[in-house]
Amino acid sequence: MKVTDRSDAGAPAPDPQPMEVLLAQPRGFCAGVDRAIEIVQRALAVHGAPIFVRHEIVHNTFVVQDLRGKGAVFVEGLDQVPAGGIVVFSAHGVSKTVRIEAQQRGLRVFDATCPLVTKVHVEVAKLRASGREIVMIGHQGHPEVEGTMGQSDGGMHLVESIEDVERLQVRAPDRLAYVTQTTLSLDDAAAIIAALKRRFPDIAEPKKADICYATQNRQDAVKFMAPQVDVVIVVGSENSSNSNRLREVAQRFGVPAYLVDSAENLDPEWLRGRQRVGVTAGASAPELLVSALIERLEALGARSVRPLDGVQEKVVFPLPKGLNQAVA
């Protein structure tokens, strides 16, 4: 057997292994985000600019800037909408107070609340009507949480952690139920739910889990991808809850993971010494941003792009009356 003398300075260095990109499936837009963006676009096409949108329609910088360029005006309060104006409620949903205010001010409303968020709102109404206190598992300050907590005038408690569960004080432990934010980490939510059940064995749970199918599918796809790659890049904005959860899922596998708003945010240092790069995108990130990221990775040395197996989503949500027949 011939042994190569590694001290031979004249010997050519071996070619580095080419970088490969693995694409998570599914990734990017979900049905709720598709519907919300379509509502704004159709409202603009039918009624013309300006169309006011309460809060960012979805949490993605590119999407918001694109719609702003077409005539959408994003506001945080309805007092910024002129009387009789047209307003779109974001995919995250709003409180009862906001709906009442819109009605009192004579605003025309197109509701882009994700139907899966609306499902949680309906749960809250039924549970409160039955006399139960409700624990909501979610992130304080997130618009979805504010909207869901705002479905009741009281009797709701927000918890973000197991520690919050241990400190929780309720009036009637045997008349308790829980709901969750739809974009949570599945693992984090499961741990908090387990803590709730330990403290309150009689707590009622939703008939069907509140965490949405798209959140679950994208997290499952990252769990499948992470063991196969050396680094994960998540396309999504910093204020996107579901995008941040994807990054955390990858990190729990011991894989470095980074969140980027666009290809320009990619730091080449993240790729140094990495042979396989995993790419996914949050449910509010358009596929064109993923395509731009792939082009950047190819410019930095990626020689192949391989989609992974995964769930093929076919969910479609109907548009509100008044827009479902309009042509964008």
N, C-alpha and C positions, 0 to 999 in steps of 0.2 A: 504494500500500500504506500503510495507516494504521499509524503507530507510536505505541504507548502511552507516554505520559510517565510513567516510573517514579518521577519525583520528586513526583508528585501524591499528597500525603499522604491525600487523601480516597478514593483508589481502594481497593476491597476487596482483601484478600490472597487469592491463589488458594487453593482448598481443598487441603489436603494429601492425597496419595495414600493411600487406605485401606490398612491393614496386612493382609497375607494370610498365612495359615498353610499350609505344605506339610508333609504327613505322609509320612514314609518308609515304604516297604513292602518287606520285612517289618520289624516292630519287636516289642519286648516278648517275652513268654514263648515259650520253645522247648519242644520235646517233653520234653527231660530235666528241665526245671524244672517243667513241668506234672506229670510223673510223680512227682517228689520231693515236691511239695506234697500231691498226692493220697495218697501213701503215709502221710504224717503224719496227714492228715484221716481216712483210713479206719482207721488204727490207733487213733485216738482214738474213732471211732464204734464199733468192734468191742470194744476192750479197755477203754475209758474212760481218764480221766486218772489219774495222769500218764503221758505217753509221753515218754521221754527222747530227745533228739536230740543226737548228737555233732557239735559245731560248728553254726553257722547252716546250716539246711537248704539255703538259697540265700542269696547275698549281696544281700539287700534288706531294709531296715529295716522297711517296712510289712508285708511278708510275715511276718517273724519276730515282730513285735509282735502281728499278728493270730493267729498260731498259738499264741503264748504265752498270749493271752487265752482260747484254747479248751482249754488244759491241757497244751500242750507245754512241756517243761523243757529248755532248751538248756544243754549242758555242754561243757567242753573236754576233760575226761578221764573215762574210764570208772570211775575211782574215785569219781566223784560219782553213779554209778548204783547203787542198792541191789541186792544179790545177788538173782538171779531176775527182775530188772526187764526191761522192754521198751525196747530202744534202736533208734533209726533212724540209720543212717550217712548223712551228708549227700551231696548230689549230687556233691561234689568227690572222693569216694572216700577210702579209708583205707589205711594200710600193713598189711602182713602181721602186724606186731606187734600192732596194734590188734585185728585179727580173732582172733588167738590169745588175747589177753587176754579178749575177750568170751566166747569159748568156755570158757576156764578158770574164769570167774566165773559161768558158767551163765546168761548173759544171753540173752534171746530177741531175735534181730536181724532187723530188716527193712532190707534194703539198698537205699537210694535213690541209690546211685552211678549217675551218668549212664552208659548203655550205651556211649557213645562214649569216656568215660574208661576204662571197663572194657576196651574194645578196646585202649587203650594199655597197660594193665596186662598184658594177655595178650601183647602184642608184647614187652614187657620180659622176661617169663618165658621166652618162646621164644628171644629173642636171648641171654639169659644162659645158657640151657641149651646153646646152640650154641657157647659160649665167647667170645662177643663182649663187649667193653666197650661201654658205652652213654653217649652224650652226650644229656642232656636240655636242651632249649631252654625256658626258663621263668623265672618270677619267684620268687626266693628268698623263702621264708616263706609262699607261697600254699599253702593246704591241698591243692589238687590236685597241686602239685609234691611236697609232702611225702608224699602218698599214693603217687604214682607212684615216687618215689625209694625209698620203703619197700617196694617189691615185690622188692627185691634186697638181700642183705646186704653188697654191695660191687660194685665194678666199674662204678659210675655216676658221671658228672661233670655238674654243672649249669653251664650258661653262660647269661648274660643279654644279652650284647653281643658285637660283633665283637672288641672288645678282650679279652674272656674267651677267645674262640677262639684268638687269637694267643698267649695265655699258657698254653693247655692242654697238659698233659703226659700222655701215655697210654703204656701198656706196649707195645701192639702196634698200630701205625697201620693195619696191613692187616687187623685183626680188630676193626673199629670200626663202630658203627651210631648212628643218632640217632632220637630221638622228640621230640615237642613237647607243651607244654601246649595244651589244646584251645581256649583263649580268647585266644590271642595276636593281635597285629596281623599281618595277612597280609604286609604290606610289611616289617615288622621281622623276622619269621621268615624271609622269603625272603632278606634280606640276610645273616642269620646262617648260614643253610643254604649260601649261596654261599661264605661265608668258610670254612665247614667243608670244603666240597668242594675249595676251593683248597689248603687245608693237608693234607687227607687224601683224596686222589683215590679211594681204594678204599672210602670210607665207605658203608655200606649205608643205604638209606632205606626208610621204610615203604611197603608196597605201595599203600596209600591214605593220603593226607595226614591227619595227626592233628588239624589244626585243624578244628573241627566245622562241619557244614553251616550251622548257625544263626549262628555267628560270622562265617563267610564271607558269608552272605546279608545280614546286617545291615550289615557293613562295605561291601559292594558298594552297598547301598541309600543309604548316606551319601555314597559317592563319586558316585552319580548325583544326589543331592539338593544337595550342597554348592555346585556351581557356579551353582545356580538361586536361592540365598538369600543374605541379608545377615548372618544370624546363625543358629547351630544350638543348640537346647536338647536335651540328652540327659537323659531321665528314668532315673535309676539311682542307686544308693548309692555312696559314695566307695570302699568296699572291694570293689566289683564290677569284676573285671578286664575283662570284655567291655564294660561301660559306659564305662570309662575309655578303652578302645581306640577306641570310637566318637567320643568327643570328640577324640582325637588325629587320627583320620582326617580329620575336618572341618577341624581346624586346619592340616593339611598343605595344604589347598586355600586357605589364607590367609583362612579364614572364622572370625570369633570364635565360640567354642563353649564352652558351659557345661554342667556336670553338676548336676542338681537332684534331691534325694530326693523332693520333692513340690512342688506348685504354690506353696506358701508360701515356698519358697526362691528363687523367681524374682525377680530384681532388675529393676524397671521401667527402670532406667538402661541395661540391656543392650539395650533395644528402641528407645532414643532414636535417631531418624533412620533406623530400619530399616523397609523396606517389606515385605520377605518374610522370614518366620521359619520355619526348618526345625525340625521336631520328630521325634525318634525316641526309642526306649527300649531299654535293655539287655535281654538275654535273661532276666534275673531280675526285671524290673519289670512289674507287672500293668497291663493296659490301663486300668483305672479311674483310675490315676494320670495316664495320658495324657489321659483325658477331663477330669479336674480341671484339668490344665494348660491345655487348650484353653479351658475356661470362664474361667480367669484371663486368658488372652490376649485373649479376647473382651471381658472387662471393661476391659482396657487399650487397646482400640481395634481389635482384629482384626475385619474385616467378612466374611471368607470363609475357609473351611477346605477345602483341596483334597488328597485322597489322591493320591499319585504311583503310577505303575505299578511293579510289582516282582514278585518271585517269590511264588507262593502256596504256602505250606508245608503238607504233609499228613502229615508224619511223626508216628507215634504209637508209644510204647514200652509194652510190656506191664508190668503190675504184678507184684510178687512173689507166689509161692504163699502162700495164706492170706489175701490181701487182694484178689485179683483178682475174687472172687465177692461180696465184701462190699459193702454199700451204704453210701455215705458219709452 
